[in-house]
Amino acid sequence: MKLLNGATLRTLQFGSIVFATSALVACGGGTSSGGSPVGTVGGTAAVGVALANASITLTCKNGSGSATANSNGAYTTTFAFDGPCTITATGGAITIHSFAAGAGTFNVTPLTELLLDYLAGQLGTTESGLLSGISSNTSYQSALSNSTVIANAEAAVAKLIKDRYGITLASSSFLTVSFAPGTPGADADLDALLAAGAILSNGQPAASLAAAALAAGAAAPISSGSGGATGGTGGSAGTGTSAK
């Protein structure tokens, strides 16, 4: 057997390392070819009843994904993306919206529609303006990725519901709380809201409630570059004009 000299052996070793690294990337070693990290988003789509077999689509700051909910409205999808992402759930004649700040649990319910209304008001836009601007508007992206902004907005929506309908939500963290239709807690909240007329059979909040959420958000604007604090006019954060 002819022995390899030191220089030839080092060359072969280096080539093997390069090949192994290339193979790892090609097999999905944590990022996509475009550099976005791979993550999983899941949750429950429900409107008082499960949105069974709903089509779920996610459109993100970078990347997009899709899934089909099961009979209990639960969905999960793993794909390469940078958040935040819009989430649209469609089942029959019902279409409802939500958003994902990143990987994790993010539900799609009439309450998340109200949350989007409130955040849109804070950012000087409408719900549809907010949804369409997530992929390009940096102020929208910053707000919908900020845990403090999201938690404060959830609390404001919960207070609005309490003030108008006398219903105390089981959890103000309705965007991310894990739940299953037909169980106490978050699903029972949806049942109570449906019975009170706060949400409609098409899964949308009552028009007067949606308008109130938008107005409440506009009264507590997020100033540009505030890092999640409220204040300022909100106008610098975007002025989407699309109607809901």
C-alpha positions as CSV (number, residue, x, y, z in Angstrom):
1,M,0.0,0.0,0.0
2,K,1.4,3.4,-1.0
3,L,1.4,5.7,2.0
4,L,0.1,9.3,1.7
5,N,2.4,12.1,2.6
6,G,1.3,14.7,5.3
7,A,0.2,17.4,2.8
8,T,-2.0,15.1,0.8
9,L,-3.6,13.7,4.0
10,R,-4.4,17.2,5.3
11,T,-6.0,18.1,2.0
12,L,-8.2,15.1,2.1
13,Q,-9.2,15.7,5.7
14,F,-10.2,19.3,4.9
15,G,-12.2,18.2,2.0
16,S,-14.1,15.7,4.1
17,I,-15.0,18.4,6.7
18,V,-16.3,20.7,3.9
19,F,-18.4,17.9,2.5
20,A,-19.8,17.0,5.9
21,T,-20.7,20.6,6.6
22,S,-22.4,21.0,3.2
23,A,-24.4,17.8,3.8
24,L,-25.6,19.1,7.2
25,V,-26.9,22.3,5.8
26,A,-28.6,20.5,2.9
27,C,-30.4,18.3,5.4
28,G,-31.8,21.3,7.4
29,G,-29.3,21.7,10.2
30,G,-31.2,24.5,11.9
31,T,-31.7,27.1,9.2
32,S,-33.1,27.4,5.7
33,S,-30.9,28.2,2.7
34,G,-32.1,31.8,3.1
35,G,-30.9,32.0,6.7
36,S,-34.2,32.0,8.5
37,P,-34.4,29.7,11.6
38,V,-36.6,26.7,11.6
39,G,-39.3,26.9,14.2
40,T,-42.7,25.4,15.1
41,V,-46.0,27.3,15.5
42,G,-49.1,25.7,16.8
43,G,-52.3,26.4,18.7
44,T,-56.1,26.1,18.5
45,A,-58.6,27.6,16.1
46,A,-62.0,28.0,17.7
47,V,-65.0,30.3,17.6
48,G,-67.1,28.8,20.5
49,V,-66.8,25.4,18.7
50,A,-63.6,24.0,17.2
51,L,-62.8,25.2,13.7
52,A,-62.4,21.6,12.6
53,N,-60.2,20.8,9.7
54,A,-59.5,24.5,9.1
55,S,-56.9,25.6,6.6
56,I,-54.2,27.5,8.5
57,T,-51.8,29.9,6.7
58,L,-49.0,31.9,8.1
59,T,-47.3,34.8,6.4
60,C,-44.2,36.1,8.2
61,K,-41.7,38.9,8.2
62,N,-39.6,36.3,6.3
63,G,-41.1,32.9,5.2
64,S,-44.5,31.3,5.2
65,G,-46.1,28.1,6.3
66,S,-49.4,26.2,6.3
67,A,-51.2,23.5,8.2
68,T,-54.6,21.8,8.4
69,A,-56.3,21.8,11.9
70,N,-57.5,18.5,13.3
71,S,-61.1,17.8,14.4
72,N,-60.4,19.7,17.6
73,G,-59.1,22.8,15.8
74,A,-55.6,22.1,16.9
75,Y,-52.8,22.9,14.3
76,T,-49.0,22.7,14.2
77,T,-46.5,23.5,11.5
78,T,-42.7,23.6,11.4
79,F,-41.0,25.8,8.8
80,A,-38.2,28.3,8.3
81,F,-39.3,31.8,9.2
82,D,-38.6,35.1,11.1
83,G,-41.5,36.4,13.0
84,P,-43.9,38.0,13.5
85,C,-46.4,36.2,11.3
86,T,-50.0,36.7,10.5
87,I,-52.2,33.6,11.0
88,T,-55.4,33.0,9.0
89,A,-57.7,30.2,9.8
90,T,-60.5,29.3,7.3
91,G,-63.1,26.7,7.8
92,G,-66.2,26.7,5.6
93,A,-67.7,30.3,5.7
94,I,-65.6,31.3,8.7
95,T,-62.3,33.1,8.4
96,I,-60.6,34.5,11.5
97,H,-57.1,36.0,12.2
98,S,-54.4,36.0,14.7
99,F,-50.6,36.5,14.8
100,A,-47.5,34.7,16.0
101,A,-44.7,36.7,17.6
102,G,-42.3,33.8,16.9
103,A,-42.2,30.1,17.5
104,G,-44.6,28.7,20.1
105,T,-48.4,28.5,20.9
106,F,-50.6,31.0,19.2
107,N,-54.4,30.6,19.0
108,V,-56.8,31.8,16.4
109,T,-60.1,32.9,17.9
110,P,-62.5,35.9,18.0
111,L,-60.5,37.2,20.9
112,T,-57.4,37.3,18.8
113,E,-59.4,39.3,16.2
114,L,-60.1,41.8,19.0
115,L,-56.5,41.8,20.0
116,L,-55.5,42.8,16.4
117,D,-58.1,45.6,16.5
118,Y,-56.7,47.0,19.7
119,L,-53.1,46.8,18.4
120,A,-54.1,48.3,15.1
121,G,-55.6,51.3,17.0
122,Q,-52.3,51.6,19.0
123,L,-50.4,51.7,15.7
124,G,-52.6,54.2,13.9
125,T,-54.0,51.7,11.4
126,T,-56.8,49.2,10.9
127,E,-56.8,45.4,11.4
128,S,-56.4,44.7,7.7
129,G,-53.7,47.4,7.5
130,L,-51.8,45.8,10.3
131,L,-52.1,42.3,8.8
132,S,-51.0,43.4,5.4
133,G,-48.1,45.4,6.8
134,I,-46.5,42.8,9.0
135,S,-44.1,41.6,6.3
136,S,-42.7,45.1,5.6
137,N,-43.6,47.7,8.3
138,T,-40.8,47.7,11.0
139,S,-43.0,49.4,13.6
140,Y,-45.7,46.7,13.2
141,Q,-43.0,44.0,13.4
142,S,-41.5,45.6,16.6
143,A,-44.9,45.8,18.3
144,L,-46.1,42.3,17.4
145,S,-42.8,40.8,18.6
146,N,-42.8,42.7,22.0
147,S,-44.1,40.6,24.8
148,T,-44.9,43.6,27.0
149,V,-46.9,45.3,24.2
150,I,-48.8,42.0,23.6
151,A,-49.5,41.3,27.3
152,N,-50.7,44.9,27.9
153,A,-53.0,44.7,24.8
154,E,-54.5,41.4,26.0
155,A,-55.2,42.9,29.4
156,A,-56.9,45.9,27.7
157,V,-59.1,43.6,25.6
158,A,-60.0,41.6,28.7
159,K,-60.9,44.8,30.6
160,L,-63.0,46.0,27.6
161,I,-65.0,42.7,27.7
162,K,-65.4,42.9,31.4
163,D,-66.7,46.5,31.2
164,R,-69.1,45.9,28.4
165,Y,-70.4,42.4,29.0
166,G,-69.5,41.7,32.7
167,I,-67.6,38.6,31.6
168,T,-64.2,38.0,33.3
169,L,-62.0,35.9,31.1
170,A,-60.4,32.8,32.6
171,S,-57.0,34.0,31.3
172,S,-56.0,37.3,29.8
173,S,-53.3,35.4,28.0
174,F,-55.8,34.2,25.4
175,L,-53.4,34.5,22.5
176,T,-51.0,31.8,23.9
177,V,-52.9,29.8,26.5
178,S,-53.2,26.1,25.6
179,F,-56.8,24.9,25.5
180,A,-59.1,22.4,23.9
181,P,-62.7,23.0,22.8
182,G,-65.3,21.6,25.2
183,T,-63.2,22.2,28.3
184,P,-63.4,24.8,31.0
185,G,-61.3,28.0,30.8
186,A,-60.5,29.6,27.5
187,D,-63.0,27.7,25.5
188,A,-65.8,28.4,28.0
189,D,-64.9,32.1,27.6
190,L,-65.7,31.8,23.9
191,D,-69.0,30.1,24.7
192,A,-70.0,32.9,27.2
193,L,-69.1,35.6,24.7
194,L,-71.1,33.9,22.0
195,A,-74.1,33.7,24.3
196,A,-73.8,37.4,25.2
197,G,-73.6,38.5,21.6
198,A,-70.1,39.7,21.9
199,I,-69.0,37.4,19.1
200,L,-71.1,36.3,16.2
201,S,-71.8,32.9,14.5
202,N,-69.3,33.8,11.7
203,G,-66.5,34.0,14.3
204,Q,-66.2,37.8,14.2
205,P,-66.5,40.1,17.2
206,A,-69.7,42.2,17.2
207,A,-69.1,45.3,15.1
208,S,-69.6,47.6,18.1
209,L,-67.1,45.6,20.2
210,A,-64.5,45.6,17.4
211,A,-64.9,49.4,17.0
212,A,-64.5,49.8,20.7
213,A,-61.3,47.8,20.7
214,L,-59.9,49.9,17.9
215,A,-60.8,53.1,19.7
216,A,-59.3,51.9,23.0
217,G,-56.1,51.1,21.2
218,A,-56.0,54.5,19.5
219,A,-56.4,56.1,23.0
220,A,-53.2,54.3,24.1
221,P,-50.8,54.7,21.1
222,I,-47.4,53.1,20.8
223,S,-44.8,55.7,20.0
224,S,-42.2,54.8,17.4
225,G,-39.0,53.6,19.0
226,S,-40.6,53.5,22.5
227,G,-39.5,49.8,23.1
228,G,-43.1,48.9,24.0
229,A,-44.1,51.9,26.1
230,T,-47.3,53.7,25.3
231,G,-47.5,57.4,24.5
232,G,-47.0,59.6,21.5
233,T,-49.3,59.9,18.6
234,G,-49.0,56.5,17.0
235,G,-49.0,58.1,13.5
236,S,-45.3,57.4,12.9
237,A,-46.0,53.7,13.3
238,G,-48.0,53.5,10.1
239,T,-51.2,54.7,8.6
240,G,-52.8,51.7,6.8
241,T,-56.1,52.7,5.3
242,S,-57.7,49.4,4.5
243,A,-61.0,48.8,6.2
244,K,-61.5,45.7,8.3
